[in-house]
Amino acid sequence: MGKAANAKAALFLATCAMGLGPADARTGPDRAVEAAFDAQVSSSDQLEWLKDMSSQPNHVGSLHDRANAEGTLAKFRAWGWSAEIETFDVLYPTPISTLVELVEPTRLKLGGQEPAVPGDSTSGNTAGALPPYVAFQGDGDVTAPVVYVNYGMPEDYDALERRGINVRGKIAIARYGAGWRGLKAKLAQEHGAVGCIIYSDPAGDGFAVGDVYPKGGARPPQGVQRGSVMDMMTYPGDPLTPGVGAIKGTKRLDRAQAVTILKIPVLPMSYGDAVKLLAAMDGPIAPASFRGGLPITYHLGGGQGVRVHLAVKSDWSLKTIYDVIARIEGSTYPDQWIIRGNHHDGWVFGAADPLSGNVAMLSEAKALGALLKTGWRPRRTIVYASWDAEEPMILGSTEWAETHAAELKAKAIIYINSDSNGRGLLGVEGSHEWQHFVNEVAADVIDPETKVSVADRVRAKTLADAFDATGHADEMLLKASETGADIPIGALGSGSDFSAFLDHLGLPVLNLGYGGEDEISGVYHSLYDSYDHVVKFDDPGLVYGATLSKTVGRMVLRIADADTPPQRFSDFAATVAGYLDEVRKLIDDRRAQDVKRDVLLAQGAFRLATDPQTPVGPPLVHPPTPFIELAELANAVETLKKSATAYDTAYSARGATLTPEARRRLNALLQTIDQLLLTDRGLPLRPWYKHLIYAPGLFTGYGAKTLPGVREAIEERRFKDAEIYAKLTADALLAYAARLDAAGDILAQH
């Protein structure tokens, strides 16, 4: 899926310089067990599994996707796990026919299946593959003029409006990048377009960034990025069963009632085809920010001289999906679960996305099974899941989480996710009370190429990039690297299988993987995401696959056997305080911008500044940003900081000496603490999303919005909502602080 939710967005490293936390009071990690685990992790195993699992088309509903699920089930059982396949019947459209052709000024058929390339052993194996398409678009057959909308984001439509151009009754063509593909199609529909084309511009992942495949790893001219355009920001999962599992007997919506399915036809396109269309377009020359890497003059179009015929017809039947669920029962706390997942379905062969992460997970499972045979048993239950149907819109994990929601909210300690994995640096996003724990693990894992800890590798990269100005590091990240403090993990939005656990159920989540020095983006969601591409350009030898296994394995082992799960709540409190500072700055900046805009409008500055021969209108006028009442939220944050610090200090002093009964009561209090951050009413405009601290942005898709009920309301000028959700968020944080106080009382009594 969108692998911004993968490891690359959030760099972190391990140090212990911030002092003692809860993790320090418990018994330290069992180094002998971890060494025995590492000894069972094999890159050669992963290479063998990856080659087999990516040998045939692996999309939802394919024979090979089911075979991979059944093969995974057999492996878990052979390794000593209790395992089963859970099936769900979900709506998943597959294309019956697709057509895109230029009809004026000349007739030229575009699109179609990607051709084989030399040196890629599976690229000619397309007999069972689906053509390039996007899932959950709206079938249709339209012929219309074309407008180039740049990335197709809200600011791009504002720029077009200022130039007197709109997409009503036309086909919008947008390039990939700057935002999630589903937003491009949704915004085109909302602006009145009758169809949408989304193409890969070489400035993003093609010849402008590297040698193209097969010479290098970058996207070749014929490479097409498939994907889903379901309205994920409303809810993910099966569009006919929002909020409940898609099992037999579940009441389903009619397709016409499913608001997450688009109404207009949409198709993806390669830049080799897009250049033929864009080169024919007329109209105003595109502004500088709209220009990509094609060797043409970019025009905005909109006139009748260029017309495109776009048609899609799909099979809208229910498809059965196959989630593999495996368990090792805990010896002491069987009703406390550590859940670990990665998906196994792909758009075509899916070698990098998702199978590079899936085979790393299989190595972990094999190693844990080997430990079982030595007599070891985890104190807590370990659940491993190989999800199906993530690519269409995280269907498999969402339906499983919705089906088992009550049990998960009662038993789950944490959900640990990975997706695609590649060569490079470790990145982690997730729930911030686990930040220090992540840093501890990173200090104990060795980078396979430099032979230093993966933590030290990230530290060096952060500092060197800041010095050379070759990369962007925010101030907190850079300061942590310079001072030796724990580097913060990133916030999570959506876009992979963690979403239902975090956003809907309120369970703690970590999402991690390696990357940044691979070339996965060049074949992302295309026919060329293959075994050959992975072993040549993404992770030769799958050495970082083994490193991912050792990283996640340590997390699973340490949480499973900890006296009390190793959370440090002052990290969460400090992070939320930082989010509040960002919201305050947003309000101040918006208010100042509103004033400046009105002054410039009154002075006629925009009229005088524009080129009379290519006029650009003034910016849109919005109601001024008022003062937003944040006092209750600010007070709640201060209360949380005090409570979190008091608890962490008390646990460091007394946590190791708790009686079994006190430990039981403490663990019970903390197990469900994250669920206090949910609101039953859900977020504005999308009640499926309930988390008041983390959510995918309405206009970012995968990317996170923090304090989303407040922040997005300000950004979108829903100022009443901003004050309502400031109060709701304050109440949630006070409840969280009170739970920490109650936990502290248990510690004070011992």
Summary of the structure (lengths in Angstrom):
residues: 750
radius of gyration: 25.7
end to end distance: 48.3
largest distance: 83.0
contacts: 2874
relative contact order: 0.15
helix: 44%
strand: 17%
